[in-house]
Amino acid sequence: MVRAYRIKFPNHLKRKRHAEEEEEAKEELRSEAVDSRDYGGSGEEEVEDVMEDIPGIPVIAPVDRLKKPGVIFILDKATVEIGKVGKKHQLLNSDEHANFLKKHNKDPSEYRPDIIHQALLSILDSPLTKAGRLQALYIRSTGRELIEVKPNVRIPRTFRRFCGLMVQLLEKHKITAEGSREKLLALIKNPVTDHLPVNSRKIGLSYSSDKVVRMSDYVAAASDNVNLVFVVGAMSHGVIDKGFVEDFISISNYPLSAACCIGRICNALEQKWKIL
């Protein structure tokens, strides 16, 4: 039997072969780069730039709102107050902190941050907002804080996570998207009228109003050249601040929750602007 031997190449042939392999690899990389530019690449980096977020608050892809009539919501008299319960700060609510509130001579029934949570979800989850027609959203608290909520933010679905978010907001005065540093929620200066467009019509809603209207007819009669600003109460009982309201209406013969009122407003505007 003949023993097999490996053929040895001279060193100069090895170096030549190695150089040819490197050149082929570089050529493949250049061709892949050209192909990715021709077809727009994978798009992963562009998506990450737009959709940077922080945990619990994803950012919705921006929608073009130019030259389209829109709506502004003001949620009035919301109870968003933090207190040091035990060793940490918490968002006070009637379910978990009734004894704490009573010790500090406060009425637990007035501490209902769940109302503002439901109202925010009703607005931000609506087809109206997803179509890019929500121009601005503000929260006026009972503690005189004014909070701006960006239309492209997605509020946490669970109430516990929402409470943690509000505690962080009230302590740091802003919630920013990681990477882009865009302010998703922020405490801004009062009064709220300084942040409203000049050609705006401020409409307050309350069951106590003598002017009862059908919301679909009411918004259909409004001009698209006027910015509609709806002021909805975010408290368990009481009346909104009518100091800057131009029209004070009721949309039902029965008392409705804030989320229900917002649902009727959004539905009427969606019909007006043909949003499905």
C-alpha positions as CSV (number, residue, x, y, z in Angstrom):
1,M,0.0,0.0,0.0
2,V,1.3,3.5,-0.9
3,R,1.2,6.1,1.9
4,A,-0.6,9.3,1.0
5,Y,1.4,12.5,1.4
6,R,0.1,16.1,1.6
7,I,1.3,18.3,-1.3
8,K,3.3,21.2,0.0
9,F,3.0,24.6,-1.7
10,P,5.8,27.1,-1.8
11,N,5.4,30.1,0.6
12,H,5.0,32.6,-2.3
13,L,2.1,30.6,-3.7
14,K,0.4,30.4,-0.2
15,R,0.7,34.2,0.1
16,K,-0.8,34.7,-3.4
17,R,-3.7,32.4,-2.7
18,H,-4.4,34.1,0.7
19,A,-4.4,37.6,-1.0
20,E,-6.9,36.3,-3.7
21,E,-9.3,35.0,-1.0
22,E,-9.2,38.4,0.9
23,E,-9.9,40.3,-2.3
24,E,-12.9,38.0,-3.1
25,A,-14.3,38.5,0.4
26,K,-14.0,42.3,0.1
27,E,-15.7,42.2,-3.3
28,E,-18.7,40.3,-1.8
29,L,-19.0,42.8,1.0
30,R,-19.0,45.7,-1.5
31,S,-21.7,44.0,-3.6
32,E,-23.9,43.4,-0.5
33,A,-23.6,47.0,0.5
34,V,-24.7,48.1,-2.9
35,D,-27.7,45.7,-2.8
36,S,-28.8,47.0,0.6
37,R,-28.7,50.6,-0.6
38,D,-30.7,49.7,-3.7
39,Y,-33.5,47.9,-1.8
40,G,-33.5,50.3,1.2
41,G,-31.7,47.9,3.6
42,S,-33.4,46.0,6.3
43,G,-34.9,49.2,7.8
44,E,-34.1,48.0,11.4
45,E,-32.0,51.1,12.2
46,E,-34.7,53.5,10.9
47,V,-37.4,51.8,12.9
48,E,-35.3,51.9,16.1
49,D,-34.8,55.6,15.6
50,V,-38.5,56.3,15.4
51,M,-39.7,53.8,17.9
52,E,-37.3,54.3,20.8
53,D,-39.2,54.1,24.0
54,I,-39.0,53.6,27.7
55,P,-40.3,50.5,29.6
56,G,-44.1,50.6,29.9
57,I,-44.6,53.6,27.5
58,P,-44.2,52.5,23.9
59,V,-44.2,55.2,21.3
60,I,-46.7,54.9,18.5
61,A,-45.5,55.6,14.9
62,P,-46.1,59.3,14.1
63,V,-49.0,60.2,11.9
64,D,-49.0,63.2,9.5
65,R,-51.5,65.7,10.9
66,L,-50.8,68.6,8.5
67,K,-53.8,70.4,7.0
68,K,-56.4,68.2,8.8
69,P,-58.9,69.4,11.4
70,G,-58.3,68.0,14.8
71,V,-59.5,67.9,18.4
72,I,-58.0,68.8,21.7
73,F,-59.0,67.2,25.1
74,I,-58.6,68.7,28.5
75,L,-59.2,66.3,31.4
76,D,-60.1,68.6,34.3
77,K,-59.8,68.1,38.1
78,A,-57.9,64.8,38.0
79,T,-56.7,63.4,41.3
80,V,-53.0,62.7,40.7
81,E,-51.3,63.2,44.1
82,I,-48.4,61.2,45.6
83,G,-47.8,60.5,49.2
84,K,-45.1,58.7,51.2
85,V,-46.8,55.5,52.3
86,G,-44.3,53.4,54.4
87,K,-40.9,53.9,52.8
88,K,-41.8,54.8,49.3
89,H,-43.9,57.3,47.4
90,Q,-47.2,56.1,45.9
91,L,-50.0,57.5,43.8
92,L,-52.8,57.9,46.3
93,N,-56.1,56.1,45.6
94,S,-59.2,55.2,47.6
95,D,-58.8,51.5,47.2
96,E,-55.3,51.1,48.7
97,H,-54.8,54.2,50.8
98,A,-58.2,54.8,52.5
99,N,-56.8,54.6,56.0
100,F,-53.8,56.8,55.1
101,L,-56.1,59.5,53.6
102,K,-58.4,59.4,56.6
103,K,-55.4,60.0,58.9
104,H,-54.5,63.1,56.9
105,N,-58.1,64.4,57.1
106,K,-58.8,63.7,53.4
107,D,-61.9,62.2,51.8
108,P,-60.9,58.9,50.2
109,S,-63.8,59.1,47.7
110,E,-62.1,62.0,46.0
111,Y,-58.9,60.1,45.2
112,R,-59.8,58.3,42.0
113,P,-56.8,58.2,39.6
114,D,-58.4,55.2,37.9
115,I,-60.8,57.7,36.3
116,I,-58.0,59.5,34.5
117,H,-56.4,56.2,33.5
118,Q,-59.7,55.0,31.9
119,A,-60.1,58.4,30.2
120,L,-56.6,58.4,28.7
121,L,-57.1,54.9,27.3
122,S,-60.4,55.9,25.8
123,I,-58.8,58.8,23.9
124,L,-55.5,57.2,22.9
125,D,-57.1,53.9,21.8
126,S,-59.7,55.6,19.6
127,P,-59.6,55.5,15.8
128,L,-59.7,59.2,16.0
129,T,-56.2,59.3,17.6
130,K,-54.8,56.6,15.4
131,A,-55.9,58.6,12.3
132,G,-53.8,61.5,13.6
133,R,-56.7,63.8,14.5
134,L,-55.8,64.3,18.2
135,Q,-53.9,67.6,18.2
136,A,-53.2,67.8,22.0
137,L,-54.1,66.3,25.3
138,Y,-53.8,68.0,28.7
139,I,-54.6,67.0,32.3
140,R,-55.4,69.6,34.9
141,S,-55.1,68.1,38.4
142,T,-56.7,69.2,41.7
143,G,-53.2,70.1,42.9
144,R,-53.0,72.7,40.0
145,E,-50.5,70.7,38.0
146,L,-50.8,70.9,34.3
147,I,-49.7,67.8,32.4
148,E,-49.2,67.5,28.6
149,V,-49.6,64.1,27.1
150,K,-48.3,63.5,23.6
151,P,-50.7,61.9,21.1
152,N,-48.1,59.3,20.1
153,V,-47.6,57.8,23.6
154,R,-49.2,54.5,24.7
155,I,-50.3,54.6,28.3
156,P,-49.7,51.4,30.4
157,R,-52.7,49.1,30.2
158,T,-52.7,48.0,33.9
159,F,-53.5,50.5,36.7
160,R,-50.6,49.5,38.8
161,R,-48.1,50.3,36.1
162,F,-50.0,53.5,35.4
163,C,-49.6,54.5,39.0
164,G,-45.8,53.9,38.9
165,L,-45.6,56.1,35.7
166,M,-47.5,59.0,37.4
167,V,-45.2,58.8,40.4
168,Q,-42.2,59.1,38.2
169,L,-43.8,61.9,36.3
170,L,-44.6,64.0,39.4
171,E,-41.2,63.5,40.8
172,K,-39.1,64.1,37.7
173,H,-41.6,66.5,36.0
174,K,-41.2,64.6,32.7
175,I,-41.1,61.2,31.0
176,T,-38.8,61.0,28.0
177,A,-38.3,58.4,25.3
178,E,-35.0,56.7,25.7
179,G,-32.6,57.5,22.9
180,S,-34.6,60.3,21.1
181,R,-35.2,62.2,24.4
182,E,-38.6,63.2,23.2
183,K,-40.9,64.3,26.0
184,L,-43.9,61.9,26.2
185,L,-45.4,63.4,29.3
186,A,-44.4,66.6,31.0
187,L,-45.5,69.1,33.6
188,I,-45.9,72.5,31.9
189,K,-46.7,76.0,33.0
190,N,-50.3,77.1,33.7
191,P,-52.7,78.3,32.4
192,V,-53.8,75.8,29.9
193,T,-55.2,78.5,27.6
194,D,-51.6,79.6,26.8
195,H,-51.1,76.3,25.0
196,L,-54.3,76.3,23.0
197,P,-54.6,77.6,19.4
198,V,-56.0,81.1,18.8
199,N,-59.0,79.8,16.7
200,S,-60.2,77.3,19.3
201,R,-63.7,76.8,20.7
202,K,-63.7,75.6,24.3
203,I,-66.6,73.3,25.1
204,G,-67.2,72.0,28.6
205,L,-69.3,68.9,29.4
206,S,-71.4,68.4,32.5
207,Y,-74.6,66.6,33.4
208,S,-75.7,69.7,35.3
209,S,-75.8,71.8,32.1
210,D,-79.3,72.8,30.9
211,K,-78.2,72.7,27.3
212,V,-78.6,69.1,26.2
213,V,-77.3,68.3,22.7
214,R,-76.9,65.3,20.4
215,M,-73.1,65.1,20.0
216,S,-73.2,64.0,16.3
217,D,-75.4,67.0,15.4
218,Y,-73.3,69.3,17.5
219,V,-69.9,68.5,15.9
220,A,-71.4,68.3,12.5
221,A,-72.5,71.9,12.8
222,A,-69.0,73.0,13.8
223,S,-66.6,74.4,11.2
224,D,-63.4,72.6,10.4
225,N,-61.6,75.9,10.5
226,V,-62.1,76.0,14.3
227,N,-60.2,73.8,16.7
228,L,-62.6,72.0,19.0
229,V,-61.4,71.8,22.6
230,F,-63.5,69.5,24.9
231,V,-63.1,69.9,28.6
232,V,-64.2,66.7,30.4
233,G,-64.2,66.2,34.2
234,A,-61.9,63.4,35.4
235,M,-63.3,63.3,39.0
236,S,-65.8,61.1,40.7
237,H,-68.2,64.0,41.4
238,G,-68.3,67.8,40.9
239,V,-68.3,70.3,38.1
240,I,-65.4,71.3,35.8
241,D,-63.8,74.7,35.9
242,K,-66.0,76.9,33.7
243,G,-63.7,80.0,33.8
244,F,-62.4,79.6,30.3
245,V,-65.2,77.5,28.8
246,E,-67.2,79.2,26.0
247,D,-70.0,76.6,25.6
248,F,-71.3,74.5,28.5
249,I,-73.3,71.4,27.3
250,S,-74.7,68.1,28.4
251,I,-74.7,65.1,26.0
252,S,-77.1,62.8,27.8
253,N,-80.1,62.9,30.1
254,Y,-78.1,60.7,32.5
255,P,-74.8,61.1,34.3
256,L,-72.0,59.5,32.4
257,S,-68.4,58.6,33.2
258,A,-65.5,60.5,31.7
259,A,-64.6,57.5,29.5
260,C,-68.2,57.2,28.2
261,C,-68.3,61.0,27.4
262,I,-65.0,60.7,25.6
263,G,-66.3,57.7,23.6
264,R,-69.3,59.7,22.4
265,I,-67.2,62.6,21.4
266,C,-64.7,60.5,19.5
267,N,-67.5,58.5,17.8
268,A,-69.2,61.7,16.6
269,L,-66.0,63.2,15.2
270,E,-65.1,59.9,13.5
271,Q,-68.5,60.0,11.7
272,K,-68.0,63.7,10.8
273,W,-64.5,63.0,9.3
274,K,-65.4,59.6,7.9
275,I,-62.9,57.7,10.0
276,L,-63.6,53.9,10.2
